[in-house]
């Protein structure tokens, strides 16, 4: 599963909601036959098996079908965005269920759109978690549910509220370990202990200042100013005011983005916004990109270490099962 992209089948534009596609629009695009209505597709055993695999939701195959699995599908009732909304994989499966011709049409539309699609933008330039990190989150949720204290819906909902996202696929990569350890701290968790790029994060964070000194950034290492003529000084003043105007626009945009990132829209009171605004300096505005790059680097290093540790653990377990001596690191 990945971020949704625009989709139109023939003359029918397929709406999107919460990163999912409208299966009702797909139904209309296919011809709208009663035998192809979305509820019929969602009740199929093969559809339930696919949802269980996509959402790491083994409960899907038993008992009553839920109305949503985060990032996979959602059935909305009421007057706002009603209908069945599904991820890209279920769109393709639905098209295959209808007919080979419609299946091929949907695949070609997706492939054509992907070929033209630029890399999706992310909030404040942050990259989102990748497929492997998403799988680790799903496994952690399954380990929580296996404890019998809470189900998949409640576990995902708590994670989404904590990190203010609609789907775990929207989680910034530099918050991956924070989210993973948050899930692992939930009641009933049965699985590996907390993990993360602890040593790597601390090493990289040593390189990251809290703020950058603008004066040092602009003046350090430069020659001392020399006497200028009146005309030359006027040129300098004119250009300085032009650059100040450009800086004003950029800093204003930076502050607005800080507000959007730090204050959730449901808690965007004057007091909370004032706290962010007054805490913004020219220095932390300049260091934002630098700090973001370092945090992403730390997250990647930690993720590689985590995968290496998991691989070594599996290797040692397998060697132990086979009775091979000398399996310690």
C-alpha positions as CSV (number, residue, x, y, z in Angstrom):
1,X,0.0,0.0,0.0
2,X,1.2,3.5,-0.7
3,X,0.0,7.0,-1.0
4,X,-3.0,7.4,-3.2
5,X,-2.8,8.9,-6.7
6,X,-5.5,10.5,-8.9
7,X,-7.6,7.9,-10.7
8,X,-10.1,8.2,-13.5
9,X,-11.6,5.3,-15.4
10,X,-13.1,6.5,-18.7
11,X,-15.3,9.5,-18.0
12,X,-15.6,8.6,-14.3
13,X,-13.4,10.3,-11.8
14,X,-12.8,8.1,-8.7
15,X,-13.0,10.1,-5.5
16,X,-10.6,9.7,-2.6
17,X,-11.1,9.9,1.1
18,X,-8.6,9.3,3.9
19,X,-6.1,8.0,1.3
20,X,-8.6,5.4,0.0
21,X,-10.6,5.1,-3.3
22,X,-14.3,5.0,-3.7
23,X,-15.4,1.5,-4.7
24,X,-18.9,3.0,-5.5
25,X,-17.3,5.1,-8.2
26,X,-15.5,2.1,-9.6
27,X,-18.8,0.3,-9.6
28,X,-20.3,3.0,-11.8
29,X,-17.3,3.1,-14.1
30,X,-17.6,-0.7,-14.6
31,X,-21.2,-0.4,-15.8
32,X,-23.1,-0.4,-12.5
33,X,-24.5,-4.0,-12.7
34,X,-26.2,-5.1,-9.5
35,X,-24.1,-8.3,-9.3
36,X,-21.0,-6.2,-9.0
37,X,-22.1,-4.0,-6.1
38,X,-19.3,-3.3,-3.6
39,X,-21.0,-5.1,-0.6
40,X,-21.0,-8.3,-2.6
41,X,-17.3,-7.9,-3.3
42,X,-16.5,-7.1,0.3
43,X,-18.3,-10.3,1.5
44,X,-16.2,-12.6,-0.7
45,X,-13.8,-15.0,1.2
46,X,-11.0,-14.1,-1.2
47,X,-11.5,-10.4,-0.4
48,X,-11.5,-11.0,3.4
49,X,-8.2,-13.0,2.9
50,X,-6.7,-10.2,1.0
51,X,-7.7,-7.6,3.6
52,X,-6.3,-9.9,6.4
53,X,-3.0,-10.0,4.5
54,X,-2.9,-6.3,3.7
55,X,-3.8,-5.1,7.2
56,X,-2.2,-7.9,9.2
57,X,-5.7,-8.5,10.5
58,X,-6.2,-12.3,11.0
59,X,-9.6,-11.6,12.7
60,X,-11.0,-10.6,9.3
61,X,-11.7,-14.2,8.5
62,X,-13.8,-15.0,11.5
63,X,-17.0,-13.5,12.9
64,X,-18.6,-10.2,11.8
65,X,-16.8,-8.1,9.2
66,X,-15.5,-4.8,10.7
67,X,-16.3,-1.5,9.1
68,X,-12.7,-0.5,8.7
69,X,-9.1,-1.7,8.8
70,X,-6.7,1.2,8.9
71,X,-5.1,2.0,5.6
72,X,-6.9,-0.9,3.8
73,X,-10.7,-0.2,3.7
74,X,-13.4,1.8,5.4
75,X,-17.2,1.6,5.1
76,X,-18.7,5.0,5.8
77,X,-22.4,5.4,6.7
78,X,-24.2,8.7,6.9
79,X,-24.4,11.9,4.8
80,X,-20.7,12.7,4.7
81,X,-18.6,10.6,2.2
82,X,-20.8,7.6,2.4
83,X,-19.8,4.4,0.7
84,X,-17.0,1.8,0.5
85,X,-13.5,3.2,0.4
86,X,-10.5,0.9,-0.3
87,X,-6.8,0.9,-0.9
88,X,-5.2,0.5,-4.3
89,X,-4.7,-3.2,-4.0
90,X,-8.4,-3.8,-3.4
91,X,-9.2,-1.5,-6.3
92,X,-7.3,-3.8,-8.6
93,X,-8.8,-7.0,-7.0
94,X,-12.3,-5.5,-7.4
95,X,-11.6,-4.8,-11.1
96,X,-10.3,-8.4,-11.6
97,X,-13.5,-9.8,-10.0
98,X,-15.7,-7.9,-12.4
99,X,-14.0,-8.9,-15.7
100,X,-10.6,-9.3,-17.4
101,X,-11.3,-6.3,-19.6
102,X,-12.1,-4.0,-16.7
103,X,-9.2,-5.4,-14.8
104,X,-6.8,-4.5,-17.6
105,X,-8.3,-1.0,-18.0
106,X,-7.7,-0.3,-14.3
107,X,-4.2,-1.7,-14.4
108,X,-3.3,0.5,-17.4
109,X,-4.7,3.6,-15.8
110,X,-2.7,3.0,-12.6
111,X,0.5,2.2,-14.5
112,X,0.1,5.3,-16.7
113,X,-0.6,7.5,-13.7
114,X,2.4,6.2,-11.8
115,X,4.7,6.7,-14.8
116,X,3.7,10.4,-14.7
117,X,3.6,10.8,-11.0
118,X,6.4,12.8,-9.2
119,X,7.6,11.8,-5.8
120,X,4.7,12.6,-3.4
121,X,5.3,15.7,-1.2
122,X,5.3,15.1,2.6
123,X,4.7,17.5,5.4
124,X,7.6,19.9,6.0
125,X,9.8,17.9,3.6
126,X,9.8,14.8,5.8
127,X,9.8,11.4,4.2
128,X,7.2,8.8,5.3
129,X,7.9,5.3,6.5
130,X,8.7,2.7,3.9
131,X,7.1,-0.7,3.3
132,X,9.5,-2.6,5.7
133,X,8.8,-0.1,8.5
134,X,5.1,-0.3,7.9
135,X,5.4,-4.1,8.2
136,X,7.1,-3.8,11.5
137,X,4.3,-1.6,12.8
138,X,1.7,-4.2,11.7
139,X,3.6,-7.0,13.4
140,X,3.8,-4.9,16.6
141,X,0.1,-4.3,16.5
142,X,-0.5,-8.0,16.0
143,X,1.7,-8.7,19.0
144,X,-0.5,-6.3,21.1
145,X,-3.7,-7.9,20.0
146,X,-2.4,-11.4,20.7
147,X,-2.3,-10.5,24.4
148,X,-6.1,-10.4,24.3
149,X,-6.4,-7.0,26.0
150,X,-7.5,-4.9,23.0
151,X,-8.4,-5.5,19.3
152,X,-6.9,-4.2,16.1
153,X,-9.3,-1.3,15.8
154,X,-8.5,0.1,19.2
155,X,-4.8,-0.4,18.9
156,X,-4.5,1.4,15.5
157,X,-6.9,4.2,16.7
158,X,-4.6,4.9,19.8
159,X,-1.6,5.0,17.6
160,X,-3.3,7.4,15.1
161,X,-4.4,9.7,17.8
162,X,-1.0,9.8,19.4
163,X,0.8,10.8,16.2
164,X,-2.1,12.8,14.7
165,X,-2.3,10.8,11.4
166,X,-5.2,9.2,9.6
167,X,-3.2,6.1,8.6
168,X,0.1,4.7,9.8
169,X,1.3,5.1,6.2
170,X,1.3,8.9,6.8
171,X,3.9,8.5,9.7
172,X,7.1,10.5,9.1
173,X,10.1,8.1,9.0
174,X,12.0,10.0,11.7
175,X,9.1,9.1,14.1
176,X,9.1,5.4,13.2
177,X,10.9,4.1,16.3
178,X,8.9,6.4,18.6
179,X,5.7,4.9,17.1
180,X,7.0,1.3,17.2
181,X,8.0,1.7,20.9
182,X,4.6,3.4,21.7
183,X,2.8,0.3,20.3
184,X,5.1,-2.0,22.2
185,X,4.2,-0.2,25.4
186,X,0.5,-1.0,25.1
187,X,-1.1,-3.5,27.5
188,X,-1.0,-7.1,26.4
189,X,2.0,-6.7,24.1
190,X,3.9,-9.9,23.4
191,X,6.9,-9.5,21.2
192,X,10.5,-8.1,21.0
193,X,11.5,-5.6,23.6
194,X,11.7,-1.8,22.8
195,X,14.2,-1.0,20.2
196,X,15.5,2.0,18.3
197,X,18.5,3.7,17.0
198,X,19.5,4.8,20.5
199,X,23.3,5.0,20.1
200,X,23.1,6.3,16.5
201,X,20.5,9.0,17.4
202,X,22.7,10.3,20.2
203,X,25.8,10.3,18.0
204,X,24.1,12.2,15.2
205,X,22.3,14.5,17.6
206,X,25.7,15.7,18.8
207,X,26.1,17.3,15.4
208,X,22.8,19.2,15.6
209,X,22.7,22.6,17.3
210,X,19.5,23.8,18.9
211,X,19.8,26.9,16.7
212,X,22.1,28.5,14.2
213,X,23.7,31.9,15.0
214,X,22.6,34.0,12.0
215,X,25.4,36.5,12.6
216,X,28.1,33.8,12.5
217,X,26.4,32.1,9.5
218,X,26.4,35.4,7.5
219,X,29.6,37.1,8.6
220,X,32.1,34.5,9.9
221,X,35.2,34.2,7.8
222,X,34.4,37.3,5.6
223,X,36.6,40.3,5.1
224,X,36.0,43.4,7.2
225,X,33.9,46.0,5.5
226,X,35.7,48.9,3.6
227,X,34.7,52.5,3.1
228,X,32.1,52.9,0.3
229,X,31.0,55.9,-1.6
230,X,27.5,57.3,-1.1
231,X,26.3,55.8,-4.4
232,X,27.8,52.4,-3.5
233,X,26.2,52.5,0.0
234,X,22.8,53.3,-1.6
235,X,23.1,50.2,-3.8
236,X,23.9,48.1,-0.7
237,X,20.9,49.5,1.2
238,X,18.6,48.9,-1.7
239,X,19.7,45.3,-2.2
240,X,19.6,44.6,1.6
241,X,16.0,45.8,1.8
242,X,15.1,43.5,-1.2
243,X,16.6,40.5,0.5
244,X,14.9,41.4,3.8
245,X,11.6,41.3,1.9
246,X,12.4,37.9,0.5
247,X,13.5,36.7,4.0
248,X,10.2,38.0,5.5
249,X,8.1,35.9,3.1
250,X,10.2,32.8,3.8
251,X,10.2,33.2,7.6
252,X,6.5,33.9,7.7
253,X,5.9,30.7,5.7
254,X,8.2,28.8,8.0
255,X,6.3,30.0,11.1
256,X,3.0,29.0,9.5
257,X,4.4,25.6,8.8
258,X,5.7,25.3,12.4
259,X,2.2,26.0,13.6
260,X,0.6,23.4,11.3
261,X,3.2,20.8,12.4
262,X,3.2,21.5,16.2
263,X,-0.4,22.4,16.9
264,X,-3.2,20.1,15.8
265,X,-6.1,21.9,14.2
266,X,-8.4,20.7,17.0
267,X,-6.2,22.5,19.5
268,X,-5.3,25.6,17.5
269,X,-6.2,28.2,20.2
270,X,-4.6,31.6,20.3
271,X,-2.6,30.6,23.3
272,X,-1.1,27.5,21.7
273,X,-0.3,29.4,18.5
274,X,1.3,32.2,20.4
275,X,3.6,29.7,22.2
276,X,4.8,28.4,18.8
277,X,5.2,31.9,17.3
278,X,7.0,33.4,20.3
279,X,9.3,30.3,20.4
280,X,10.4,30.8,16.8
281,X,13.7,32.6,16.2
282,X,15.7,33.4,13.1
283,X,18.2,30.8,14.3
284,X,15.8,27.8,14.6
285,X,14.2,28.8,11.3
286,X,17.6,28.5,9.6
287,X,18.5,25.2,11.4
288,X,15.2,23.5,10.5
289,X,16.3,21.8,7.3
290,X,19.6,20.8,8.7
291,X,18.0,19.2,11.7
292,X,15.4,17.4,9.6
293,X,18.2,15.9,7.4
294,X,20.1,14.7,10.5
295,X,17.0,13.2,12.0
296,X,16.2,11.3,8.8
297,X,19.8,10.1,8.7
298,X,19.6,8.9,12.3
299,X,16.3,7.1,11.6
300,X,17.8,5.3,8.6
301,X,21.0,4.3,10.5
302,X,18.8,3.0,13.3
303,X,16.5,1.1,11.0
304,X,19.5,-0.6,9.3
305,X,20.8,-1.6,12.7
306,X,17.4,-2.9,13.7
307,X,17.2,-5.1,10.6
308,X,20.7,-6.4,11.2
309,X,19.8,-7.3,14.8
310,X,16.7,-9.1,13.7
311,X,18.6,-11.0,11.0
312,X,21.3,-12.1,13.6
313,X,18.6,-13.1,16.1
314,X,16.9,-15.3,13.4
315,X,20.3,-16.8,12.5
316,X,21.2,-17.6,16.1
317,X,17.7,-19.1,16.6
318,X,18.1,-21.3,13.5
319,X,21.6,-22.4,14.4
320,X,20.4,-23.3,17.9
321,X,17.5,-25.3,16.5
322,X,20.0,-27.2,14.3
323,X,22.2,-27.8,17.3
324,X,25.2,-25.9,15.9
325,X,27.7,-24.7,18.5
326,X,29.2,-21.3,18.7
327,X,26.2,-19.2,17.7
328,X,26.9,-16.3,20.1
329,X,27.9,-13.0,18.5
